[in-house]
Amino acid sequence: MPKPLARLARLHRPTSRSAEEIRSSLRSLISRYEAEVQAIVDADDRRLGPVQGRGFQAFRGVRAPDATSDLEWGHSWLVDATLPPMSFAATFGRLADADGLAALFSAELTLPAQVSGEKAVRDASADAKAQLQQMWSKSYARADLYHALEAAAGLAAGSEEQRLVEVVLAKLRHVGAHLPEAQRKELEELDQQCGKLCLQAEQNINEDCSSVDLTPADLEGCAESFVESLPSTEAGLKRCALKAPTLVPILQRCKSSATRRRMMEASQRKCIEVNTPVLEELIAARHTAAVKLGFSCHAERMLASKMAGNLKTAKGFVEEMLQRLRPLRDRDLKRLGQRKQADVADGNSNGDRKRKSQVLEEHPVDLWDLSYYSDLLKREELLLDDEKVKEFFPLEGTIQRILDVYTELLGLSFHRNDQLPVWHKEVMAFEVKEQGEVVGHLFLDQFPRDGKFSHQMIFPLAPAFTSSSNQRCVPACVNISNLPRSEGSRPALLRFSEMKTLFHELGHVMHCLCTSTRFSILSWAWPMVPWPGGVEQDFLEVPSMALEKFTSDQQLLQRVAKHFETAKELDGASISKIQELESWMAGIQESRIFGVFLFDLLLHSQAPPYSFDGHEKLSIPELYRHVMEKCTTLPQLPNINFCTSWYHIYVGYDAGYYGYGWADVYAADIFATMQSSKLGALSAETGRQLRSEILGPCATKSGEEMLQNFLKREPSVEPWCRLKGI
């Protein structure tokens, strides 16, 4: 039985390091990893003796003499040095060990870029991530490593080793390790250029603290407690940040169309000056690199390693769903337009009524009207008020009750441990246990801070793997989010949409914690971290999206929703209305997001300038405008550049954003199958099946194989269409 890594908690104090300590630790890590890779391809004797000079000597219990880092490497992780060089353990096994331990120690160097309050530390951490990405990119582009591994590929025993061979060799080919040296060098330089540009854009977004200053009158319609919670300027204005906890309530509740437009326009102009040239250089370099590798475009290169497999399949899927959504979209827009007309007729919108009526004839609804009138209709027709519903989702109690549901479903238990070191006083830490044994760690970093990652994500801190010397690393991750703080005497309360997102993100956590594999590259990860690993990208969201759909389930809501003052359960009528939300305005909402999916694929399908739907010589913002206007029929805002603050295309979702839609469609099939289970949708028995076929295997199996194993048939789009009312 492999034993857990005793020093896992060492990872969880990254911001205790200074910028110089990060740089020092980074130098040590890189030298050790590169020396171990060199040992695999040593052309002299091809044996696994101790590496001379700098290297992973500390893995064998000896600290490298020139190490300046205080990283603790004192574990016998590597394979027996007496093994013959041409063996699976001496090639793929040794690389897997090096990848696993380097990934394990890289987290404390890269996490501060997302969470630290000190700019110097964030900069050093962002640079560490860039250098680690370069380290892995260079190693996985080595022709000598490729040929050494290819020669040993036939030595794999069993399905997991065979899957490792398949994934590793595909990764090497993806960056041209099989190409002649001159071509390989050109491709390597282009990929390094792209990596640096992505990190630059990512950091620009992280550092952005843009806001709009508004008067209290500008915010009429927003909850009084919300307006009071906003910081005030010396001039008495309210400073409105462009992050979701502030932006969403304003777009949904503010009566002023001018204010809503101003906020939306500002949000779509974030980083426009600093990231526009970065974006243009990045898109051109990506296309050039793909062509040098033999692909027609960057999209084909990226899709080759995904479930979809190619641009034709991915684009066809998106276009099919847009076609199915069209009647629903038109119906939704008509309803919103009628409600806006009524608003104007009643005199509830300020301004000249005649002029507004003329505008409504041309454009019944504007972009900045969608959230407002959708929310208004929801309250009027569903009689569902987010401000009232959120009283049933106090943050801390909701988190604990969600974890209780996952405990019952998956057999894991979560134990708050305030003794675990954390990087900020607001971070909560949990030990995760199964049958009394610690099997992982979970951290929750929930509230906005200047310099912190501005959206919501799960950041892996440790992959799950077992070394060749039979030592086990248990997984760990942190949920980095930007949830609302308490307002006056009221605790932090979650809107239903925020609770749903939280449940979704914790679904990723369960995928991370339930992973069972010998090799870190087959463990749960995603491109936010520099180390290689994870499922196919268009499968990544499938488990969390399937679990997220239970947030409308009556049984779950009766357990999770408790009033923050009375602990009263949410009433049945409200639950029924929440269930209607799954298809509420789905036509326009899904058409917008599938439009972005299509834009992403087109953005990476040719070199700029672009052609689309009869329009030629389009810039990136012009391409976005034409695609979105065709998919939604709504005029877009002028002088914006959506991509300059669109995080996903800089962190690995380039030509892969469609994967959210792909995953949601097939997640609905898993959800429907769980709901129809005679054992109970959220029963331990159903959970065991979910762990066995979907969560546990992670990347040891393909997404297609996992889906078919769980469903016992080919996956279908029909359950998703039924959920959306199509």
Disulfide bonds with the S-S distance in Angstrom:
none
